[in-house]
Every structure is written in structure tokens, then in C-alpha cells.
Amino acid sequence: MVTKKVIESIYKKYSKRPDSPDELDIPLLFEYLIEPHKMRIDDDFNLIIGSIDPNSPFHIIDLNKVHGIVEFDNSVAIVLHSSIIFLNKHDKQSHIHIKLDQPSFLERLRSRMSRDGADE
């Protein structure tokens, strides 16, 4: 099961893109996902996920933007800088996790100070 802790560890492990998309486990995508997700790579080296709506920003992904490809029991994850696309191995279901940036210490301090000033 993919928990919040697992997701955090994925972002940490794949915080940087590989030097080349050749270092990605691209065969893993086609081993499990070609049928249910109509997965393909176009001439411009974009990964096209046919099971995701063409209007979605996750329908076409530049392979140069992919940080990693991770296999789980029932899904394969495509890791990007601030999102992870989980694609089911057995059907065309997909789930997308979007990483929300946490406010910095300085931003939290400013927010607290502005709230405290508004209370007076």
C-alpha cells in the first residue's frame, strides 16, 4: 500500500532527474502498462498516457522531466518534480499525487505576525 510516508520517501529518493532518460526503467512501463493505459512514446521523446484525458497536463509527459519510474505490487509510479502518477497494472485506473510545498519558516513567521497584528 502506498502511504504518505512512502510518497514522501519517493520524492526524497527521486528529488533530481537522472542525467539522461536512458537511465529510467522505461521497459517497466511497457511491461505492464502498454495495454491498460495505451502507453507510447512519440517522436519527440514524450510519454503519452492514453488512459488519461487529453486535456490533462499528465496526458503527455516529456521524458526529460521524469525523475524516476517505480514499481509497486499493483501499480507503476512515474515520478516528476512535484507530482507522482500512479498507474494501475491491471486496469486503466490512475491516481495522481500533487506535492504541495510547505511554507518556509520565514513565511510561517510572517503569517503568524500578521495574524497577531490583526488581533489588536
N, C-alpha and C positions, 0 to 999 in steps of 0.2 A: 504494500500500500504506500502511496506517495503522500507523505505527511509534510507539514510546514517545515519541519526540521530537515527533511530530505531535500525539499525545494531550496532551502537556504544553503545547504551544502553543495547543491548543483551550481547555484550562482557563484559560490565561492570557488569551487574547483574549476569552473569554466569562465572565470572573470575576464579572460583575454582570448581573442581569436587565435587560432593556430597560424603559423607563418604562411601556410598555404591550405586551400580547401582539400588538397590531396591528402592531408593528414587526418581528415574527418573519416568516420566509418560510414561512408556513403553506401557501400554494399548492404549494410544493415537496413537501410531504408527500403531497398528494393527486395530484400529477402522477405520482409513481412508486409510492406505497405503498398506495393505496386497495384495489387488487386483492389483492396477495400478503399484505398484513397486515390486511386488513379494518379499515382506519383510519377513524375517525369522531370527531366532536366532539359531545358531548351538550349538553343544555340548560343545564348548569351550567358550561359552558366547560371541560370536562375532555376531554383527548385520550384516546381509548380505542384500544388496540392489540390487535386481536382475535387476532393470531397469538401473543401472549404469554399464558401461563397466567393465568386469572382470579385465582388465589391469589397471583400475583406482585405485589410492590409497584410493578412497572413496567407493569402492565396498564392502569391508569388514572392519568393524569398531569394535574394541574392546570396549565393553560397559563400561569397566573401564575407558576409555578415554573420554567418553561423559560427558559434563558439564551440559547439560540441553536439554529438549525437549519442544518446544514452539509451540502452535497452533496459526495460523492466519486464516483469512476468507477462503482463497483458498489454503493454504499450511500448512505444518508442518516443523518446523526447528529443525535440530539436531545440537546442539552447541558443538563444540570442542574448544580446546585451541586457535587456530589461524585460524579457518575456521568455516563456517556455511553451512550446506547442507539444501537447501530449496527443499522440495518435494511437488509437486502439489497433492492435494487431489483427483482430478478428472481425471487425466491422468498421463502418465509416465514421464512428464517433470520434470527436476530437474535443479537447479541453485546452484552454489557453490560460496560463498564469501570467499576469502582468505584475511586475515588480514595482511597488510604489516606493519612491525614495523617501527615506526617513528625514525629517528636518534636522539640520545640523544643530550643534549645541548653541551656536550664536543665534540661529533662527528661533529656537525654543526660548532662549533668554529674552529676545526682543518681544516675542509674543506674550510672555509672562509679564514683562514690564509694561507693555501697552494695556493689558487687561487690568493690571494693578492700578495704573494711572486712570483708567476709565471708571474704576470703582469709587474714586474720591469725589 
